[in-house]
Amino acid sequence: MAKAEITIPGWRIFTDYFLLLKYEGSWKIVQKSYTWREYPKDSK
């Protein structure tokens, strides 16, 4: 499993979750899900 977080300042924070499978010597993404939340208004 892998997790990636992408921040777009002033808008949203996206979090992606990847389910990985090693197949014939390389990693493949077999499922992806994501969520997002509002970027905090008081952060700079």
Secondary structure as the mmCIF struct_conf table of DSSP 4:
data_model
#
loop_
_struct_conf.conf_type_id
_struct_conf.id
_struct_conf.beg_label_comp_id
_struct_conf.beg_label_asym_id
_struct_conf.beg_label_seq_id
_struct_conf.end_label_comp_id
_struct_conf.end_label_asym_id
_struct_conf.end_label_seq_id
STRN STRN1 ALA A 2 ILE A 8
TURN_TY1_P TURN_TY1_P1 PRO A 9 TRP A 11
STRN STRN2 ARG A 12 TYR A 23
TURN_TY1_P TURN_TY1_P2 GLU A 24 GLY A 25
STRN STRN3 SER A 26 GLU A 38
HELX_LH_PP_P HELX_LH_PP_P1 TYR A 39 PRO A 40
TURN_TY1_P TURN_TY1_P3 LYS A 41 ASP A 42
#
